[in-house]
């Protein structure tokens, strides 16, 4: 829980590009930060101040499923009989801290392994599981202006250069309302990283088969870049002034780490309940 800061400010944001953002505190810009800002600017500001949502069993399941998918794309298919052992290996190597923070018991872990194995089995039968060439879990951290770095990790990139296709795997029940924003951010990051636009971006639900795809355009990426630059300007200005940004309530308030100190979020959760 964090307390309210001394003032709430609203800025008339200049539509600048990332190369033109005003100087200020250095920080990384991820797809998560961008999506969070679109929902609630104050929650995005809080993330930069070290206030994050608590880890959850659902987030652990998603992370473990993504590790299995990355392993498949890198080393080949995992046999059914090997899945429990591979899940333990991946947890020990990459997710042990997250598991401990949540407090998953051994008996609960067996149920998690069973659910994650089902997700992986659905992926294994998907045509993209055999398509190549592919890079899995492509990390990026590229400084795009003074002190501002676009950072994150793309689940998979099929092809390369102008033919690259960015794919984001979703393990939840539906893709969500933010998928277009996330894919747009990945396309912008890819352009900064490689100098070319990806041929396509796709999000795929392994739970339902739902799919969202788009073909990035120069005009579309210019809009996204200006939106990211406006966010950076807003966040930097608030940090320099020691002020708050706008709080916007919605269904996502249930999981917001600011909820205990946010009347807007509390009212939204009450209405949802």
C-alpha positions, 0 to 999 in steps of 0.5 A: 500500500502506498499513500497519496502524494501531495497533488494530482497533476494533468499535463497537456502532452505534446505529441512528440516522438521518443527521440524528442521526449523531455529529459528526466529520470531514466527508466525502462518501458515495457509492454506491461507498463504501456498497457497499465498506463492505458488503463490507469496512469497512476498505477503505471507511475506506481510501478516505476516507484516499485509498487507491483501486483502480488504474484499469483498462482495464475501468473506462475502457471502462465510463466511455467507454460511459457517455459515449456513452450520455449523449451519445445521451440528450442530443443524439440517436443517434450514427451508426456511422460517427461512433463512432470520432471521438466516442470520441476526442472524449469521451476527450479531453474527459473521460477523457484522464487516466484513459487516460494513467494506464492507459497505453493505446497507440493500437493498444489504443485502437482495440480499445477503441473497437470494443468500446465501440461494440458496447456503444453499438449494443446500447443504441441498439436498446433501447426506453429509448434513445428514451423520454423525458423523460430527464435523463442523468448527473444529479449530486448533492451534498446535505448531509444532516447536519453534514459528511456529503454524499450525492454521486454521479451517476445514469446516467439519470432518466426522468420527474420527481417521484413518477413519476421512474424511476432507471436505471443502465446496466451494461456488464459481463458481469453486474449483480453482487451489489451492484446492490440496495445501489447502487439503494437508495442512489440512491433514498435520495439522490433522496428527499433531493434532491427530497423524494419517492421515485422510482417505480422503480429499475432496473439494466440490463446492456447485455451480457446484457439482465439487468435488476433493478428495484424499487419503493422504499418508505418502510420500505425507505428507512428501513432504507437510511438507518439503514444509511448512518448506521451506516456514517458512525458507524463510519467517523467513530469509527475516524477519531477513534480512529486505528483500523482497522475489520473486514477481510472477505475475498472475491472482490473482494480481487483488486482491493483496494488494501490487498491487499499489506498484508492477510493476510485478502485474501491468503488469500482470493486464494490460495484463489480461485487 
